[in-house]
Amino acid sequence: MYKYDEIDQQIVDERVAQYRDQVRRYLAGELTEDEFRPLRLQNGLYIQRHAPMLRIAIPYGLLSAKQLHKLADVAKKYDRGYGHFTTRQNIQLNWPKLENTPDILAELATVEMHAIQTSGNCIRNITTDQFAGIAPDEIVDPRAIAEIIRQWSTFHPEFALLPRKFKIAVSGTQHDRAAVQIHDIGMEFYVDTNNQIAIKVWVGGGLGRTPILGVVVREHLEWQHALTYCEAIIRVYNLHGRRDNAYKARIKILVKALGIEEFRKQIEAEWSHLKDSPNTITTTEMARVAKHFEAMPYENLPAHDASFDAAIASNPVFKAWVKRCVHAHKIPGYRAVTLSLKPHGQPPGDITSEQMHTVADLASEYSFGELRASHEQNLILADVKLSDLLTVWEKARADGLATPNIGLLTDIICCPGGDFCSLANAKSIPIAQAIQTKFDDLDYLHDIGDIELNISGCMNACGHHHVGHIGILGVDKDGSEWYQVTIGGKQGNDASIGTVIGPSFSAEEMPDVVQKIIEVYLKERNADELFIDTARRIGVAPFKAHVYAKEGVGA
């Protein structure tokens, strides 16, 4: 993974010192609340419903064991002993004291971490596939360019105050796991007919109040121009994006207002001045950064392992975990492992300090000291030998990290919601917990099969409910919490936005509503048909009819 050089470290250290003085001045009454607000946001500090919240950057979801150990120590020392992984591959601390935040950032800086640009109207954390570099369907490893984009966008003076926040995702696989179509810019890497790396560029995607899938603004872009083309896009957005209405300020609204042809025309005109500027990526620079992402020192292992096969044959619980939590690897004899942060009854995405230490130790011993955070709010050990899987499972299971529910109904994506967030209309976590309790039978979950359920506490859609096969949105009705349900959303190559099935439901109704939706699917599905395919085939009407069949349900 990328390692800081002297300049990187100096920049982060100086930012910590600057922020420490800003906090001192604020606490001394030398800065007003309005003056301090943009300063704290530049360092990832929000003021939530009950306490400050600090969002810490994890660039393209890649963490070292040393960094996770530090996060565990920070959460224990300065918070309540846990952290929350987000859909943006970041981690949040929900209870830090304002006066301690400079010390937190100082400690993070010792392990090459920071909270810069995790909030505010700037370019946010660059995200990618959690299996980048090891996926069998990978065409191009996107991590080097993701790192180059990160370096270019961090402290970019021209883009420090955009109309709204700006998100970029990169993907280099046949199957998109980075959700490029729901980002402001999505970059899909491929190998063109000349056997050169090229990029399909998507623009104008986003969820929130107005969910829109991105459109392709350029089918073929040489990789050398990744930065200059992004710069052209963001310049056009920065010039024309609305600043008078926060709800209409995202680039998706501008693309829709101008139309993709006019938007493309303006980008190309701007790019004509930038195409061969110093921000063109040279092969030398690409090679310099790519060295940080060279293949791990893999052993020459057989494709099969007798001890692993024996464990699968003799231990049905281990076998079930392998089926859901172990993934193919492009190197023979290795697998990727997803450690579930969705044990039934616990807030999705939360992890205790003790569990962080466990995961860091597992990464050190069994996965070359690295791990990944996923959009689905889980953690991944990317490089585990087949022969080590049983031991990894035993150690993970002992610390509550081996729930075999990856890809199943209870692998819920969920924002913190009204329990923490001051923007939320309703609570998300209790709904997730109630659904997990309702569907606590793993055999039943496996029979249902792959399904994605996403929950957001407000229209900001941090839980990505619009692209969940089943989406749940918290809404406010006369001061009461209600929940709107959508069906048919999906991320990936064939992404779609879900359709609202009808009036909203009370919190108490939600587990039964999900049960009724599942009942329709089990009745209507063809052999081996996934939920999303059934929903697309039969439409919303059968689900709506069954859910609202009982008089008085919904409001």
C-alpha positions in Angstrom: 0.0 0.0 0.0 1.1 3.6 -0.5 3.6 4.9 2.1 3.9 8.6 2.9 7.1 10.4 1.9 8.5 13.3 3.8 6.3 15.8 2.0 3.1 13.8 2.7 4.0 13.5 6.4 4.9 17.2 6.7 1.6 18.3 5.1 -0.4 16.1 7.5 1.6 17.1 10.6 1.3 20.8 9.7 -2.5 20.5 9.2 -2.8 18.9 12.7 -0.8 21.8 14.2 -3.0 24.3 12.4 -6.2 22.6 13.5 -5.0 22.4 17.1 -4.6 26.2 17.2 -8.0 26.6 15.6 -9.6 24.5 18.3 -7.7 26.4 21.0 -8.9 29.7 19.6 -12.5 28.5 19.4 -12.5 27.2 23.0 -11.0 30.4 24.1 -13.8 32.4 22.5 -11.5 33.9 19.8 -13.5 32.2 17.0 -17.2 32.3 16.6 -19.3 29.2 15.8 -19.7 30.4 12.2 -16.0 31.0 11.9 -15.0 27.6 13.4 -17.6 25.6 11.4 -15.7 25.5 8.0 -12.4 24.9 9.8 -13.7 21.8 11.7 -15.4 20.5 8.6 -12.1 20.7 6.7 -10.8 18.2 9.3 -13.7 15.8 9.3 -15.5 17.0 12.4 -19.3 17.2 12.5 -21.5 18.2 15.3 -24.1 15.4 15.5 -27.3 15.0 17.6 -25.5 14.2 20.9 -21.8 14.7 20.3 -19.2 15.6 17.7 -18.5 12.9 15.1 -15.0 12.5 13.5 -14.9 10.9 10.1 -11.4 9.4 9.3 -10.3 8.8 5.7 -9.4 5.4 4.5 -8.3 6.0 0.9 -9.8 3.5 -1.5 -10.6 1.3 1.5 -7.0 0.1 2.1 -5.7 -0.2 5.7 -2.6 -1.7 7.3 -2.7 -3.7 10.4 -0.7 -1.0 12.2 -3.3 1.6 11.2 -6.2 -0.6 12.5 -4.4 -1.1 15.8 -4.1 2.6 16.1 -7.8 3.2 15.3 -8.6 0.6 18.0 -6.4 2.4 20.5 -7.9 5.8 19.6 -11.5 4.5 19.9 -10.7 3.1 23.3 -8.8 6.2 24.6 -10.9 9.0 23.2 -14.3 7.5 22.3 -16.6 4.7 23.6 -14.5 1.8 22.4 -15.9 1.3 19.0 -16.0 2.8 15.5 -18.4 2.7 12.6 -17.4 1.8 9.0 -19.3 3.7 6.3 -20.4 3.1 2.8 -17.7 5.5 1.7 -14.9 3.2 3.0 -14.2 5.6 5.9 -14.5 5.1 9.7 -16.4 7.3 12.1 -16.0 7.9 15.8 -19.3 9.0 17.2 -18.4 10.3 20.7 -15.1 12.2 20.7 -14.8 15.3 22.8 -14.1 18.4 20.8 -11.0 19.3 22.9 -9.5 15.9 22.2 -9.8 15.9 18.4 -6.4 17.5 17.8 -4.8 14.8 19.9 -6.7 12.1 17.9 -5.5 13.6 14.6 -2.0 13.8 15.9 -2.1 10.1 16.9 -3.5 9.2 13.5 -0.8 11.1 11.7 1.8 8.8 13.3 0.4 6.0 11.2 -0.2 8.0 8.0 -3.9 8.7 8.5 -6.0 11.9 8.6 -9.5 13.3 8.4 -8.8 15.8 5.6 -11.6 16.3 3.1 -13.9 13.8 4.7 -16.5 16.5 4.9 -17.2 19.9 3.2 -17.8 20.9 -0.4 -14.7 19.3 -1.8 -13.5 16.1 -3.4 -14.1 13.4 -0.9 -12.4 10.0 -0.3 -11.6 8.1 -3.6 -13.3 4.7 -3.5 -12.8 1.4 -5.4 -13.5 -2.3 -5.3 -12.6 -4.0 -2.0 -11.1 -6.8 -4.1 -8.8 -4.5 -6.1 -5.6 -6.2 -7.1 -6.8 -9.8 -6.3 -10.1 -10.2 -8.1 -10.2 -13.0 -10.8 -12.3 -10.7 -13.0 -9.9 -7.8 -12.7 -8.9 -6.2 -16.0 -6.8 -3.3 -14.6 -5.7 -2.8 -11.0 -7.1 0.7 -10.3 -5.3 1.4 -7.0 -2.3 3.3 -8.5 -4.5 5.8 -10.4 -6.8 6.0 -7.3 -3.8 7.1 -5.3 -2.7 9.6 -8.0 -6.2 11.1 -7.9 -6.1 11.2 -4.1 -2.8 13.1 -4.2 -4.0 15.5 -6.9 -7.3 16.2 -5.2 -6.0 16.7 -1.6 -5.7 20.4 -0.9 -6.5 21.2 -4.5 -6.9 25.0 -4.2 -9.3 25.4 -7.1 -11.7 22.8 -5.8 -11.7 23.6 -2.1 -15.1 25.2 -2.2 -17.2 23.5 -4.8 -21.0 24.0 -5.0 -21.4 20.7 -3.1 -19.5 17.6 -2.0 -17.9 15.6 -4.9 -17.3 11.9 -5.0 -15.1 9.8 -7.4 -15.1 6.0 -7.7 -12.8 3.9 -9.9 -13.2 0.3 -11.0 -11.1 -2.1 -13.1 -13.1 -5.3 -13.1 -15.7 -7.0 -15.4 -18.3 -6.7 -12.6 -18.5 -3.3 -11.1 -18.2 -3.5 -7.3 -17.3 0.2 -6.9 -20.8 1.5 -7.8 -19.4 3.9 -10.4 -22.8 4.8 -11.7 -23.9 6.5 -8.5 -20.9 8.8 -8.2 -20.3 12.3 -9.4 -17.5 10.8 -11.5 -17.1 7.1 -12.1 -14.1 5.8 -13.9 -14.3 2.3 -15.4 -10.9 1.0 -16.5 -10.5 -1.5 -19.4 -8.0 -2.6 -22.1 -8.8 -1.2 -25.5 -8.3 -2.7 -29.0 -4.7 -1.5 -29.0 -4.0 -3.4 -25.8 -3.7 -0.1 -23.9 -5.4 0.9 -20.6 -8.4 3.2 -21.3 -11.2 4.6 -19.2 -14.9 4.8 -19.7 -16.0 8.0 -17.8 -19.4 8.2 -16.1 -20.7 11.5 -14.8 -23.6 12.9 -12.9 -24.6 10.0 -10.7 -25.7 10.4 -7.2 -28.4 9.4 -4.7 -29.9 11.7 -2.1 -33.1 13.7 -2.6 -32.9 13.2 -6.4 -31.4 9.8 -7.2 -29.9 9.7 -10.7 -27.7 7.1 -12.4 -24.6 8.5 -14.1 -24.3 8.7 -17.9 -21.2 8.0 -20.0 -19.6 11.3 -21.0 -16.6 9.6 -22.7 -16.3 6.0 -23.9 -12.6 6.0 -24.4 -10.1 8.1 -22.4 -6.4 7.3 -22.4 -5.3 6.6 -18.8 -2.7 9.4 -19.0 -5.5 12.0 -19.0 -7.4 10.8 -16.0 -6.5 13.9 -14.0 -6.9 16.4 -16.7 -10.3 15.1 -17.8 -11.5 15.0 -14.1 -10.2 18.6 -13.9 -12.2 19.6 -16.9 -15.4 18.1 -15.6 -15.0 19.7 -12.1 -14.1 23.1 -13.6 -17.4 23.1 -15.7 -19.3 22.0 -12.5 -17.5 24.6 -10.4 -18.4 27.3 -12.9 -22.1 26.5 -13.5 -23.2 24.4 -10.4 -25.9 26.1 -8.4 -24.8 27.7 -5.1 -28.2 29.2 -4.3 -29.9 25.9 -3.4 -28.1 23.1 -1.6 -30.7 20.6 -2.8 -29.9 21.4 -6.5 -26.2 21.9 -6.2 -24.8 18.5 -7.1 -23.3 17.9 -10.5 -26.2 15.4 -11.3 -28.6 18.4 -11.4 -26.3 20.4 -13.7 -25.9 17.4 -16.1 -29.7 17.0 -16.2 -30.3 20.7 -16.7 -27.8 21.1 -19.5 -28.2 17.7 -21.1 -25.4 15.3 -21.6 -24.5 16.6 -25.1 -24.1 20.2 -24.0 -22.3 19.1 -20.8 -19.9 16.9 -22.9 -19.3 19.9 -25.3 -18.3 22.1 -22.4 -16.1 19.5 -20.9 -14.3 18.9 -24.2 -13.8 22.7 -24.7 -12.3 23.0 -21.2 -10.2 19.8 -21.7 -8.7 21.2 -24.8 -6.7 23.6 -22.6 -5.7 21.0 -20.1 -5.1 17.8 -22.1 -1.3 18.1 -22.3 -0.8 20.2 -19.1 1.6 19.1 -16.3 -1.2 17.1 -14.8 -1.0 14.6 -17.6 0.2 11.4 -15.9 3.5 10.2 -17.2 4.6 6.5 -17.4 7.3 7.4 -14.9 4.9 8.7 -12.4 2.5 5.8 -12.9 5.4 3.4 -12.4 6.5 5.2 -9.2 3.1 5.0 -7.6 2.3 1.5 -8.9 5.4 0.1 -7.1 3.4 0.6 -3.9 0.8 -1.8 -5.1 3.0 -4.6 -6.5 1.8 -8.2 -5.9 2.4 -9.6 -2.4 5.1 -12.2 -1.9 2.7 -15.1 -2.7 3.9 -18.6 -2.4 3.6 -21.2 -5.2 0.7 -23.1 -3.8 -1.5 -25.9 -5.2 -5.0 -24.9 -6.3 -6.4 -27.3 -3.7 -5.6 -28.0 -0.1 -6.3 -31.4 1.5 -6.7 -30.0 5.0 -9.2 -27.4 3.8 -11.2 -30.0 1.9 -11.3 -32.2 5.0 -12.5 -29.3 7.1 -15.3 -28.5 4.6 -16.4 -32.1 4.5 -16.5 -32.6 8.3 -17.7 -29.2 9.6 -21.0 -27.9 8.2 -20.7 -24.6 10.2 -17.3 -23.9 8.6 -18.7 -24.9 5.2 -21.6 -22.4 5.6 -19.1 -19.6 6.4 -16.9 -20.5 3.5 -19.9 -20.4 1.1 -20.8 -16.8 2.2 -17.6 -15.2 3.4 -14.8 -16.6 1.3 -14.1 -15.4 -2.2 -12.1 -16.4 -5.2 -8.6 -15.1 -5.7 -6.6 -14.7 -8.9 -3.6 -16.5 -7.3 -3.9 -20.3 -6.8 -4.0 -21.4 -3.2 -5.3 -18.1 -1.9 -8.7 -16.7 -1.0 -10.2 -13.3 0.1 -12.2 -13.4 3.4 -15.0 -11.0 4.3 -15.3 -10.5 8.1 -18.9 -9.7 8.8 -19.6 -6.5 10.8 -23.3 -7.5 10.8 -23.8 -9.9 13.7 -27.5 -10.2 14.4 -28.7 -7.7 16.9 -25.8 -5.3 16.5 -25.6 -2.0 14.6 -24.4 -2.8 11.1 -20.9 -1.5 10.4 -19.9 -1.1 14.0 -16.8 -2.7 15.4 -15.3 -2.6 18.9 -11.7 -1.8 19.8 -11.1 -5.4 20.8 -12.5 -6.6 17.4 -10.3 -4.1 15.6 -7.2 -5.5 17.4 -8.4 -9.1 16.4 -8.8 -8.1 12.8 -5.4 -6.4 12.7 -3.7 -9.4 14.2 -5.4 -11.7 11.6 -4.2 -9.4 8.9 -0.7 -9.4 10.3 -0.5 -13.2 10.6 -2.5 -14.3 7.6 -2.9 -11.5 5.0 0.5 -9.7 4.6 -0.5 -7.1 7.2 -3.2 -5.5 5.0 -7.0 -5.4 5.0 -9.8 -3.6 3.1 -13.0 -1.9 4.0 -16.0 -2.4 1.7 -18.9 -0.3 0.6 -21.1 -2.9 2.4 -19.5 -1.9 5.7 -17.5 -5.1 6.3 -13.8 -5.8 6.5 -11.8 -8.0 4.1 -8.6 -10.0 4.5 -7.5 -10.1 0.8 -4.7 -12.7 0.8 -5.4 -15.8 3.0 -4.0 -19.2 2.2 -6.5 -22.0 1.7 -4.7 -23.9 4.4 -5.2 -21.0 6.9 -8.9 -20.5 6.4 -10.0 -22.9 9.2 -7.8 -21.1 11.7 -8.9 -17.7 10.5 -12.5 -18.7 10.9 -12.0 -20.1 14.4 -10.3 -16.9 15.6 -12.8 -14.6 13.9 -15.7 -16.6 15.2 -14.4 -16.4 18.8 -14.6 -12.6 18.5 -18.0 -12.3 16.8 -16.6 -11.6 13.3 -17.7 -14.7 11.4 -21.5 -14.4 10.9 -22.0 -16.3 7.6 -24.4 -13.7 6.2 -22.4 -11.9 3.5 -24.8 -11.1 0.7 -27.8 -12.3 2.6 -30.8 -10.3 3.9 -29.1 -9.5 7.3 -26.0 -8.2 5.7 -27.7 -4.8 5.9 -26.2 -1.6 4.7 -27.3 1.0 7.3 -26.4 4.6 8.1 -26.2 5.7 11.8 -29.6 7.4 11.4 -31.5 9.3 14.1 -29.6 7.7 17.0 -26.6 9.9 16.0 -27.1 12.1 13.0 -28.8 15.5 13.4 -29.9 15.4 9.7 -31.9 12.2 10.1 -35.6 12.0 10.0 -35.8 8.6 11.6 -33.7 6.0 13.3 -32.0 3.4 11.1 -30.2 1.1 13.5 -33.3 -0.2 15.4 -35.0 -1.0 12.1 -31.9 -3.0 11.0 -31.8 -4.8 14.4 -35.5 -5.6 14.3 -35.2 -7.1 10.8 -32.1 -9.1 11.9 -34.1 -10.5 14.8 -37.0 -11.4 12.5 -34.7 -13.3 10.2 -32.5 -15.0 12.7 -32.7 -18.4 11.1 -29.6 -18.8 8.9 -31.1 -21.8 7.1 -34.0 -19.6 6.0 -31.6 -16.8 5.0 -29.6 -19.2 2.8 -32.9 -20.4 1.2 -33.8 -16.8 0.4 -30.3 -16.3 -1.2 -28.5 -13.2 -2.3 -30.4 -10.0 -1.5 -29.4 -6.5 -0.6 -31.4 -4.5 2.0 -30.2 -0.9 2.5 -31.5 1.6 5.1 -31.1 5.4 5.2 -32.4 7.6 8.0 -33.0 10.6 5.6 -33.0 11.7 2.0 -29.2 12.2 2.0 -29.2 8.4 1.4 -25.9 7.6 3.2 -27.3 4.0 3.4 -27.7 3.9 -0.4 -31.3 2.8 0.0 -32.1 3.8 -3.6 -29.9 1.0 -5.0 -30.9 -1.7 -2.5 -32.9 -4.6 -3.8 -35.1 -3.6 -0.9 -34.6 0.0 0.2 -35.9 1.6 3.4 -36.0 5.4 3.9 -36.8 7.1 7.2 -39.3 9.9 6.7 -40.9 12.4 9.1 -44.7 12.7 9.3 -45.9 15.4 11.7 -43.0 14.7 14.1 -43.3 10.9 13.9 -40.9 8.4 12.3 -42.2 6.4 9.3 -40.5 4.3 6.7 -40.8 4.3 2.9 -40.0 1.1 1.0 -38.6 0.8 -2.5 -38.0 -2.4 -4.5 -35.8 -3.1 -7.5 -32.7 -1.0 -6.8 -29.3 -2.3 -7.7 -25.7 -1.3 -8.0 -23.2 -2.7 -10.4 -23.1 -2.9 -14.2 -26.9 -3.0 -14.6 -27.6 -0.5 -11.9 -31.1 0.7 -11.2 -33.0 3.0 -8.9 -35.7 1.3 -6.8 -39.4 2.1 -7.1 -41.5 3.2 -4.1 -44.2 0.6 -3.5 -46.7 2.9 -1.7 -47.4 4.7 1.6 -44.9 4.5 4.4 -45.0 2.3 7.4 -44.4 2.6 11.1 -41.3 1.2 12.7 -43.3 -1.6 14.3 -44.5 -2.7 10.9 -41.2 -2.9 9.2 -40.1 -6.5 10.0 -43.4 -7.8 8.8 -43.3 -5.7 5.7 -40.0 -7.2 4.8 -41.4 -10.7 5.6 -44.3 -10.1 3.2 -41.9 -8.9 0.5 -39.9 -12.1 0.9 -43.0 -14.2 0.8 -43.9 -12.8 -2.6 -40.4 -13.5 -3.9 -40.4 -17.1 -2.6 -43.8 -17.7 -4.2 -43.0 -16.1 -7.6 -39.3 -16.9 -8.2 -38.2 -19.3 -10.9 -35.7 -22.0 -10.1 -32.4 -20.4 -8.9 -33.7 -16.9 -9.7 -32.3 -14.1 -7.5 -34.6 -11.6 -5.7 -33.6 -8.7 -8.0 -34.3 -10.8 -11.1 -37.7 -11.8 -9.8 -38.5 -8.2 -8.9 -37.6 -7.0 -12.3 -39.6 -9.7 -14.0 -42.8 -9.3 -12.1 -42.6 -5.6 -11.2 -43.7 -3.9 -8.0 -47.4 -4.6 -8.2 -47.4 -8.2 -6.6 -45.3 -7.0 -3.7 -47.5 -3.9 -3.2 -50.7 -6.0 -3.2 -49.4 -8.5 -0.6 -47.8 -5.9 1.7 -50.9 -3.7 1.8 -53.4 -6.5 1.8 -54.1 -6.1 5.5 -56.3 -3.1 6.1 -54.7 -0.2 7.9 -51.1 -1.1 7.0 -49.0 2.0 6.1 -50.0 5.6 6.2 
